[in-house]
Amino acid sequence: MAEEPLPLAGLRVIDVGTRIGAPFCAGLLGEMGAEIIKVEDPRGGDFMRTIGPFVAGALSSDEGDIATASDDGEGEPGGYSLWWAVEGRGRKGVTLNLRRPEGQALFRRLASHADVVCENFRPGTMEAWNIGPDECDPRLVWARISVFGQDGPNARRPGLDRMGIAYGGLLNLTGYPDRPPVRPGVTTSDYLTGVFAAEAVTALLYRRDRANGGTGRGGVVDAPLYGSILRILEWTIAAQDRIGLTRQREGNRLPNSAPLDNYLTADGRYVCVVAGSDANFSRLCSAMQRPDLLDDPRWSTLAKRAAGSDEINEVVARWAGALSAEEVEQRCIEHGVPVATIYDAADILADPHMAARGDLVTVDDPIAGPHLQQAPYPRFDGRPPVTPAPAPTLGQHNQEVWGDLVGVTSEELAAFKESGTI
């Protein structure tokens, strides 16, 4: 029996974004089966090509050009960005200068062959180039990612991921109460907004094509970076509005639960243990061989443990500090206590569970060479993930897209290249 195609097979998405938010949205749609066409400025391509870490490499064919890093302290000149290798994967690459009228006309022609456009320019930019939703095919679904949204007083303010987590309220909650806010370790609002936007794109596609017989019309997803952060703030807004509680940083602990922390072990690693509930606290006491803690009235309820969190967490810390991370984790697992050793990237690459599930795939990049990357996520119907195609070189698919799909002649392509349009 032939394997079923992925859910979005047959859809075509134009990725005209840069950096992370819109390209990540497009990439997720691609990992669900859509064909992705990446549009880049011919004068260097996506900014992500210039961000390290870098690896030395060379093209394995004559097709395409490499956009390399400049000597700006971010990497060696001529290096190939591994960040681009990950976030540029799974799509075809073309070049197009959208600031030129000829480029704008070509974009509109390409858009007539597509279903979705993902972009993250400052609001109003694409309209100024005459390639906004009103100038393109009405069947298109647009994922418009920005920092502050397409309208409102702040719409045209500049910004990046850091503004999203600051304005959205997450940065105020991240870190320890006696220290300055600390950003999360990855560009959270960009990636999270890309996820929300991809979800919304599929909903508008369903409305266009299927719901109530299908409207035939596309639509616009307005996805500001701060909005995805605001949406995941748990009870923060309700508590401020209803009881005047302004939530603040709490470090690795919670004010209403204990014991809970990232505990340092004898081999210098950290293990996360969550044992706030009565059932999990009882199991942890068994794992620590400390049944006496269950008889101590100071720890008889969750509220009491939370009130004495410093003391009860110190008990667990002393126990964990005398063992290796592997021993702490094993004892907790044996007694049903939620636990996880805090992994770094080397641990992830060596983990047998992730290997068994196929959570990492080998992408055969023509410049960087074969290397492991995160697999597409989530999976469908229990099937292993499909390994994405490597990130394209700059303009690699110009002939295939502009010539074969859009219908631009060889003579026109040569003229466009000469004028800097592609």
Buried (B, 14 or more C-beta within 10 A) or exposed (E): EEEEEBBBEEBBBBBBBBBBBBBBBBBBBBBBBBBBBBBBBBEBBBBBBBBBEBBEBEBEEEBBBBBBBEEEEBBEEBBBBBBBBBBBBBBBBBBBBBEBEBBBEBBBBBBEBBBBBBBBBBBEBBEEBBBBBEBBBEBBBBBBBBBBBBEEEBBBBEBBBBBBBBBBBBBBBBBEEEEEBEBEEEBBBBBBBBBBBBEBBBEBBEBBBEEEEEBEEBBBBBBBBBBBBBEEBEEBEEBBEEEEEEBEBEEEBBEEBBBBBBBBBEEEBBBBBBBBEBEBBBBBBBBBEBEEBEEEEEBBEBEBBBBBBEEBBEBBBEBBEEBBBEBBBBBBEEBBBBBBBEBEEEEBEEBEEBEEEBBBBEBEBBBBBEBEBBBBEEBEEEEEBBBBBBBBBBBBBBBBBBBEBBEBEEEBBEBBBEEBBB
